[in-house]
Amino acid sequence: MIVALHSEIRAGAVDGYRAAHLTIPEELVASFDRFGIHDWTIWRSGHRLFHLVDCDDFDAALAALDDDPANARWQLDIGRYVELFRGADGEEGFSPLEQVWALSAQKAATQNPSA
């Protein structure tokens, strides 16, 4: 499954956020592997960040990360740069964004209209 997230960087923290993401801790990479997170990509526009997470089960991965010491250490460090996360309607909260359209889904429906 692929989910998108939206977060915002604290004022003046863009360079620090970028530097922190040159490489994330290997212990966190190992946790991601254990919990079924295959890829996590982040794009920036001004102070807004857009994350694309490819994982087996987003809710299960988040639940596992809640108890993970590597993630706890990472959150303490990266938290100084992140102002907040926003949900699909712009509300504050850590929830996936709504997928509105996907070219791949449209192509699949066109190629197999009975599915």
ZAGU-224989 format. One record per atom (N, C-alpha, C, O, CB): residue number from 0; x, z, y. Coordinates in steps of 0.05 Angstrom, whole numbers, padded with zeros to 5 digits. Atoms other than C-alpha are relative to their C-alpha. Glycine has a CB too. Example, Ala and Ser with C-alpha at 12.3 -4.5 7.8 and 13.67 -1.06 7.14 Angstrom:
! ZAGU-224989
   i      x      z      y
   0  00018  00000 -00024
   0  00246  00156 -00090
   0  00018  00000  00024
   0  00039  00013  00024
   0 -00020  00025  00001
   1 -00016 -00001 -00024
   1  00273  00143 -00021
   1 -00015  00014  00022
   1 -00005  00018  00044
   1  00009 -00029  00009
! end
This chain:
! ZAGU-224989
   i      x      z      y
   0  00017  00000 -00024
   0  00000  00000  00000
   0  00018  00000  00025
   0  00040  00010  00025
   0 -00019  00024  00000
   1 -00015  00000 -00025
   1  00022 -00012  00071
   1 -00018  00013  00021
   1 -00041  00006  00024
   1  00008 -00029  00009
   2  00015 -00012 -00022
   2  00001  00032  00129
   2  00016 -00002  00026
   2  00041 -00004  00025
   2 -00006  00030 -00006
   3 -00013  00001 -00026
   3  00016  00028  00203
   3 -00006  00026  00015
   3 -00027  00038  00012
   3 -00010 -00024  00017
   4  00002 -00024 -00016
   4  00028  00088  00249
   4  00008 -00005  00028
   4  00023 -00025  00033
   4  00017  00023 -00013
   5 -00007  00003 -00028
   5  00034  00096  00324
   5  00009  00027  00010
   5 -00005  00047  00007
   5 -00024 -00011  00017
   6 -00010 -00025 -00013
   6  00076  00149  00359
   6  00011 -00007  00027
   6  00014 -00031  00034
   6  00021  00014 -00018
   7 -00011  00004 -00027
   7  00104  00159  00428
   7  00025  00017  00003
   7  00027  00039 -00006
   7 -00020  00007  00022
   8 -00025 -00013 -00005
   8  00174  00178  00450
   8 -00002  00017  00025
   8 -00015  00009  00045
   8  00024 -00020  00003
   9 -00001 -00017 -00024
   9  00185  00235  00500
   9  00014 -00015  00022
   9  00031 -00032  00017
   9  00014  00027 -00006
  10 -00013  00013 -00023
  10  00204  00213  00570
  10  00030  00005 -00001
  10  00039  00027 -00005
  10 -00012  00011  00026
  11 -00029 -00002  00000
  11  00278  00198  00573
  11  00014  00003 -00027
  11  00038  00007 -00028
  11  00008  00023  00017
  12 -00011 -00005  00027
  12  00288  00203  00498
  12  00005 -00025 -00016
  12  00012 -00024 -00040
  12 -00017  00018 -00015
  13 -00002  00025  00016
  13  00292  00129  00478
  13  00028 -00002 -00012
  13  00030 -00008 -00036
  13 -00005 -00024  00018
  14 -00027  00004  00011
  14  00368  00127  00471
  14  00006  00020 -00022
  14  00019  00012 -00042
  14  00021  00003  00022
  15 -00004 -00020  00021
  15  00369  00191  00430
  15 -00015 -00007 -00025
  15 -00004 -00003 -00047
  15 -00008  00027  00010
  16  00016  00008  00023
  16  00314  00167  00385
  16  00013 -00023 -00015
  16  00015 -00023 -00039
  16 -00029 -00008  00010
  17 -00015  00023  00013
  17  00351  00101  00373
  17  00024  00010 -00015
  17  00029  00002 -00037
  17  00008 -00020  00022
  18 -00024 -00010  00012
  18  00415  00138  00359
  18 -00006  00016 -00026
  18  00009  00013 -00046
  18  00016  00018  00019
  19  00007 -00016  00023
  19  00381  00185  00310
  19 -00008 -00018 -00023
  19 -00006 -00011 -00047
  19 -00023  00019  00006
  20  00009  00019  00021
  20  00355  00124  00272
  20  00021 -00021 -00008
  20  00014 -00040 -00022
  20 -00025 -00013  00008
  21 -00021  00018  00010
  21  00421  00088  00264
  21  00002  00002 -00030
  21  00004 -00018 -00044
  21  00027  00006  00013
  22  00003 -00006  00029
  22  00419  00120  00195
  22 -00014  00027 -00002
  22 -00007  00046  00012
  22  00027  00000 -00015
  23  00013 -00026  00004
  23  00372  00175  00171
  23  00016  00014 -00023
  23  00031  00001 -00037
  23 -00030 -00004 -00008
  24 -00015 -00014  00021
  24  00399  00229  00124
  24 -00005 -00011 -00028
  24 -00028 -00017 -00035
  24 -00007  00030  00001
  25  00003  00010  00028
  25  00412  00205  00053
  25 -00018  00017 -00016
  25 -00032  00007 -00034
  25  00027 -00002 -00013
  26  00018 -00018  00015
  26  00375  00266  00027
  26 -00029 -00007  00006
  26 -00046 -00004 -00012
  26  00006  00030  00006
  27  00027  00009 -00006
  27  00313  00241  00063
  27 -00006 -00026 -00013
  27 -00029 -00031 -00022
  27 -00003 -00002  00031
  28  00003  00026  00014
  28  00323  00171  00035
  28 -00007  00006 -00030
  28 -00025 -00007 -00041
  28  00025 -00017  00002
  29  00005 -00008  00028
  29  00325  00204 -00035
  29 -00029  00011 -00003
  29 -00042  00005 -00022
  29  00020  00020 -00009
  30  00028 -00011  00000
  30  00260  00242 -00019
  30 -00020 -00023  00001
  30 -00039 -00023 -00014
  30 -00004  00020  00023
  31  00017  00023 -00003
  31  00227  00177  00003
  31 -00002 -00014 -00027
  31 -00024 -00021 -00036
  31  00009 -00019  00022
  32  00000  00013  00026
  32  00247  00145 -00063
  32 -00016  00016 -00021
  32 -00032  00004 -00035
  32  00029 -00004 -00011
  33  00015 -00017  00019
  33  00220  00204 -00104
  33 -00030  00000  00005
  33 -00045  00001 -00014
  33  00010  00029  00002
  34  00028 -00002 -00007
  34  00154  00204 -00067
  34 -00014 -00027  00003
  34 -00037 -00029  00012
  34 -00003  00015  00026
  35  00012  00026  00000
  35  00142  00129 -00071
  35 -00001 -00014  00027
  35 -00018 -00032  00031
  35 -00028  00002 -00010
  36 -00002  00015 -00025
  36  00160  00107 -00001
  36  00022 -00020 -00003
  36  00046 -00013 -00005
  36  00006  00020  00025
  37 -00019  00022  00006
  37  00194  00039 -00010
  37  00013 -00011  00025
  37  00036 -00019  00024
  37 -00015 -00022 -00014
  38 -00012  00010 -00025
  38  00205  00019  00063
  38 -00015  00013  00023
  38 -00039  00019  00021
  38 -00001 -00031  00001
  39  00012 -00011 -00024
  39  00192  00046  00132
  39  00015 -00014  00023
  39  00039 -00010  00027
  39  00003  00032  00002
  40 -00011  00015 -00023
  40  00203  00001  00193
  40 -00013  00010  00025
  40 -00037  00016  00026
  40 -00005 -00030 -00004
  41  00010 -00009 -00026
  41  00196  00022  00266
  41  00006 -00020  00021
  41  00029 -00030  00023
  41  00012  00028  00007
  42 -00004  00017 -00024
  42  00186 -00022  00327
  42 -00006  00016  00025
  42 -00022  00035  00024
  42 -00018 -00026 -00002
  43  00005 -00014 -00025
  43  00187  00001  00399
  43 -00009 -00019  00022
  43  00001 -00042  00024
  43  00025  00015  00009
  44  00008  00014 -00024
  44  00151 -00023  00461
  44 -00002  00021  00022
  44 -00021  00037  00022
  44 -00027 -00016 -00003
  45  00000 -00021 -00020
  45  00168  00020  00521
  45  00003  00027 -00014
  45  00023  00031 -00029
  45 -00025  00000  00017
  46 -00001 -00026  00013
  46  00154  00092  00499
  46 -00017  00001 -00025
  46 -00019  00022 -00038
  46 -00008  00021  00020
  47  00017  00001  00023
  47  00108  00070  00443
  47  00016 -00010 -00025
  47  00032 -00029 -00023
  47 -00024 -00018  00004
  48 -00013  00007  00025
  48  00132  00066  00371
  48 -00022 -00009 -00020
  48 -00043  00004 -00022
  48  00017  00023 -00012
  49  00019  00010  00021
  49  00097  00027  00315
  49  00015  00000 -00026
  49  00036 -00013 -00029
  49 -00011 -00028  00007
  50 -00012 -00004  00026
  50  00114  00045  00243
  50 -00015 -00016 -00021
  50 -00040 -00016 -00020
  50  00002  00030 -00007
  51  00012  00013  00023
  51  00101  00003  00181
  51  00012  00012 -00024
  51  00036  00011 -00029
  51  00004 -00032  00001
  52 -00008 -00015  00023
  52  00104  00043  00117
  52 -00010 -00013 -00025
  52 -00034 -00016 -00028
  52 -00009  00030  00002
  53  00007  00011  00025
  53  00105  00011  00049
  53  00004  00021 -00021
  53  00027  00030 -00026
  53  00017 -00026 -00007
  54 -00002 -00022  00019
  54  00089  00063 -00004
  54 -00021 -00003 -00022
  54 -00039 -00019 -00020
  54 -00004  00027  00015
  55  00019  00000  00022
  55  00052  00076 -00069
  55 -00026  00013  00008
  55 -00048  00001  00004
  55  00012  00015 -00024
  56  00024 -00016 -00007
  56  00003  00128 -00041
  56  00008  00016  00025
  56  00022  00036  00023
  56 -00010  00018 -00023
  57 -00008 -00012 -00025
  57  00009  00148  00032
  57 -00007  00030  00001
  57  00010  00046  00009
  57 -00013 -00014  00024
  58  00009 -00028 -00001
  58 -00031  00213  00027
  58  00017  00017 -00019
  58  00024  00040 -00012
  58 -00029  00002 -00007
  59 -00016 -00015  00019
  59  00007  00235 -00035
  59  00029  00004  00010
  59  00041  00025  00007
  59  00000 -00014 -00028
  60 -00027 -00001 -00011
  60  00074  00219 -00002
  60  00002  00021  00022
  60  00020  00037  00023
  60  00010 -00027  00010
  61  00000 -00019 -00022
  61  00056  00259  00060
  61 -00003  00029 -00011
  61  00011  00047 -00001
  61 -00023 -00006  00019
  62  00003 -00026  00011
  62  00033  00318  00018
  62  00027  00010 -00012
  62  00034  00033 -00009
  62 -00022  00001 -00022
  63 -00026 -00007  00012
  63  00099  00317 -00020
  63  00021  00006  00022
  63  00037  00024  00019
  63  00010 -00022 -00018
  64 -00019 -00004 -00022
  64  00139  00311  00045
  64 -00005  00027  00014
  64  00014  00038  00025
  64 -00001 -00023  00019
  65  00006 -00026 -00013
  65  00104  00373  00073
  65  00016  00023 -00012
  65  00023  00041  00003
  65 -00030  00006 -00003
  66 -00015 -00022  00013
  66  00141  00416  00022
  66  00029 -00007 -00005
  66  00043  00007 -00019
  66 -00013  00006 -00026
  67 -00027  00010  00006
  67  00207  00377  00023
  67  00020  00011  00021
  67  00016  00006  00045
  67  00000 -00030  00000
  68 -00020 -00011 -00019
  68  00267  00413  00054
  68  00015 -00021  00016
  68  00021 -00017  00039
  68  00021  00016 -00016
  69 -00013  00022 -00015
  69  00301  00347  00073
  69 -00017 -00010  00023
  69 -00008 -00014  00045
  69  00008 -00023 -00019
  70  00019  00008 -00021
  70  00239  00326  00111
  70 -00002  00021  00022
  70 -00004  00015  00046
  70 -00027 -00007 -00012
  71  00003 -00022 -00020
  71  00233  00394  00145
  71  00024 -00001  00019
  71  00021  00002  00043
  71 -00001  00028 -00014
  72 -00024  00002 -00017
  72  00305  00388  00170
  72 -00002 -00024  00019
  72  00005 -00022  00043
  72  00026 -00001 -00017
  73  00003  00024 -00016
  73  00292  00317  00194
  73 -00020  00004  00023
  73 -00015 -00004  00045
  73 -00008 -00024 -00017
  74  00021 -00004 -00021
  74  00228  00337  00231
  74  00010  00018  00022
  74  00003  00013  00046
  74 -00025  00011 -00013
  75 -00011 -00017 -00021
  75  00265  00392  00267
  75  00018 -00015  00019
  75  00018 -00011  00043
  75  00016  00024 -00012
  76 -00019  00015 -00016
  76  00317  00343  00291
  76 -00015 -00022  00016
  76 -00012 -00024  00040
  76  00021 -00013 -00017
  77  00013  00023 -00013
  77  00273  00281  00306
  77 -00022  00009  00019
  77 -00029 -00005  00037
  77 -00010 -00019 -00021
  78  00022 -00010 -00017
  78  00218  00324  00337
  78  00007  00003  00029
  78 -00011  00002  00046
  78 -00009  00026 -00011
  79 -00008 -00003 -00028
  79  00258  00332  00400
  79 -00004 -00026  00015
  79 -00004 -00026  00040
  79  00029  00009  00002
  80  00004  00027 -00013
  80  00248  00257  00414
  80 -00029 -00010  00000
  80 -00036 -00026  00016
  80  00018 -00020 -00014
  81  00027  00011  00004
  81  00176  00247  00391
  81 -00020  00017  00015
  81 -00022  00042  00011
  81 -00007 -00001 -00030
  82  00021 -00014 -00015
  82  00120  00266  00439
  82 -00024  00006 -00018
  82 -00033  00029 -00019
  82 -00009 -00016  00024
  83  00023 -00003  00017
  83  00062  00255  00391
  83 -00005 -00025 -00017
  83  00007 -00046 -00012
  83 -00025  00007  00017
  84  00011  00023  00015
  84  00028  00210  00340
  84 -00029 -00004  00008
  84 -00042  00014  00017
  84  00002  00005 -00031
  85  00027  00007 -00007
  85 -00037  00174  00353
  85 -00014 -00014 -00023
  85 -00001 -00028 -00038
  85 -00001 -00018  00025
  86  00016  00012  00021
  86 -00093  00153  00306
  86 -00011 -00027  00009
  86 -00004 -00037  00030
  86 -00022  00018 -00009
  87  00011  00026 -00004
  87 -00133  00089  00303
  87 -00016 -00003  00027
  87 -00016 -00025  00039
  87 -00018 -00008 -00022
  88  00016  00001 -00025
  88 -00177  00106  00364
  88  00016  00012  00024
  88  00004  00017  00045
  88 -00026  00015 -00004
  89 -00016 -00010 -00022
  89 -00119  00132  00406
  89  00001  00030  00002
  89  00016  00041  00019
  89 -00010 -00011  00026
  90 -00001 -00029  00000
  90 -00132  00205  00390
  90  00026  00010 -00010
  90  00040 -00003 -00026
  90 -00024  00011 -00017
  91 -00024 -00012  00010
  91 -00074  00251  00378
  91 -00004  00008 -00029
  91 -00024  00020 -00037
  91  00008  00025  00017
  92  00002 -00006  00028
  92 -00061  00257  00304
  92  00017 -00019 -00017
  92  00022 -00041 -00009
  92 -00028  00000 -00009
  93 -00017  00016  00018
  93 -00019  00232  00246
  93 -00018 -00013 -00021
  93 -00021 -00004 -00044
  93  00021  00018 -00014
  94  00017  00015  00019
  94 -00066  00181  00213
  94  00006 -00030  00004
  94  00014 -00038  00025
  94 -00030  00006  00005
  95 -00006  00028 -00002
  95 -00058  00108  00197
  95 -00018 -00015  00020
  95 -00040 -00007  00025
  95 -00003 -00013 -00027
  96  00015  00018 -00018
  96 -00080  00054  00246
  96 -00019 -00017 -00017
  96 -00014 -00022 -00041
  96  00019 -00017  00017
  97  00019  00018  00014
  97 -00138  00009  00228
  97  00012 -00028 -00002
  97  00022 -00039  00018
  97 -00027 -00001  00016
  98 -00009  00028  00004
  98 -00118 -00058  00198
  98 -00023 -00017  00008
  98 -00045 -00015 -00003
  98  00009 -00005 -00029
  99  00021  00017 -00010
  99 -00158 -00110  00235
  99  00000 -00027 -00015
  99 -00022 -00037 -00021
  99  00002 -00005  00030
 100 -00002  00026  00012
 100 -00133 -00174  00202
 100  00027 -00003 -00013
 100  00047  00009 -00004
 100 -00005 -00023  00021
 101 -00026  00007  00013
 101 -00079 -00200  00155
 101 -00002 -00029 -00010
 101 -00021 -00036 -00024
 101  00006  00020 -00024
 102 -00001  00028  00008
 102 -00060 -00272  00144
 102  00000 -00002 -00031
 102 -00014 -00019 -00042
 102  00025 -00013  00011
 103 -00001  00000  00029
 103 -00044 -00257  00071
 103 -00027  00004 -00013
 103 -00034 -00009 -00032
 103  00020  00020 -00011
 104  00027 -00006  00011
 104 -00114 -00229  00058
 104 -00018 -00025  00005
 104 -00034 -00032 -00013
 104 -00012  00025  00014
 105  00016  00024 -00006
 105 -00146 -00290  00092
 105  00007 -00022 -00019
 105 -00010 -00036 -00030
 105  00004 -00009  00029
 106 -00009  00020  00018
 106 -00104 -00337  00050
 106 -00010  00005 -00029
 106 -00019 -00013 -00042
 106  00030 -00003  00000
 107  00008 -00007  00027
 107 -00120 -00300 -00014
 107 -00030 -00004 -00003
 107 -00039 -00014 -00024
 107  00006  00030 -00006
 108  00029  00004  00002
 108 -00195 -00302  00001
 108 -00007 -00030  00000
 108 -00026 -00038 -00014
 108 -00014  00013  00024
 109  00005  00029 -00001
 109 -00192 -00377  00016
 109  00008 -00012 -00027
 109 -00006 -00031 -00036
 109  00016 -00012  00023
 110 -00010  00012  00025
 110 -00153 -00392 -00048
 110 -00017  00010 -00024
 110 -00018 -00004 -00044
 110  00029  00007 -00005
 111  00016 -00011  00022
 111 -00199 -00348 -00091
 111 -00026  00011  00011
 111 -00029  00036  00012
 111  00016  00022 -00016
 112  00024 -00010 -00014
 112 -00267 -00344 -00058
 112 -00018  00018 -00016
 112 -00034  00032 -00005
 112 -00016 -00024  00010
 113  00018 -00018  00016
 113 -00301 -00309 -00117
 113  00011  00028 -00004
 113 -00003  00045 -00015
 113 -00004 -00013 -00028
 114 -00012 -00027  00004
 114 -00254 -00249 -00115
 114 -00010  00020  00020
 114 -00003  00043  00020
 114  00030 -00001  00003
! end
